[in-house]
């Protein structure tokens, strides 16, 4: 019986992230190899954009040593702060340095929202008004209107917040004119809230982690996503080819 995967997805994660690896390994297909390196992202003025970019490129080089097939760069907030053009420039630099196709959590989220035809969304964010406004501006610059946005007002993302908190926030902020939800934030339990929100409100849900896994599987293993049965916990997105 083969134990080692033949195809691999390389993850560049924030140093403090505690959720992406467990969720990818729990909900990813058995034949998807997941290999990780970490870096300090430090949004909000803690580090310059050039420092972050240089570290991301070096992290990509480290993953290339593991001969991964695709690289995923987390950092939703960092990428939205750069804007779509700055994001594209950084991805091009990583691709040039490694020779490996690379995508970001923000690109994955936009792909997922479009795959589900979510044209008017409710944005739910773990932080306060300023980072939430950046994300809304990023999404709307790409043609995804945000009809309502709400944040928990925290100063940092926290995996200690239980999934029920995100379920309750979605229920309290549903809008008749919205077609679905985007729950933004990688170091959160939002992914565990997807199935219940979709069941209770009857609208599709996209999260940063769930969308990134979906996009990574498609890139590494093909659009049929290598699942014999897609995990219901990840909601309707996983049924998209």
Secondary structure by P-SEA (a helix, b strand, c coil): ccccccbbbbbbcccccccaaaaaaacccccbbbbbbbbbbcccccccaaaaaaaaaaaaaaaaaacccbbbbccaaaaaaacaaaaaaaaaaaaaaccbbbbcaaaaaaaaaaaacccbbbbbbcccaaaaaaaaaaaaaacccccbbbbcccccccccccaaaaaaaaaaccccccccccccccccccccaaaaaaaaccbbbbcaaaaaaaaaaaaaccccccccccccccccccccc
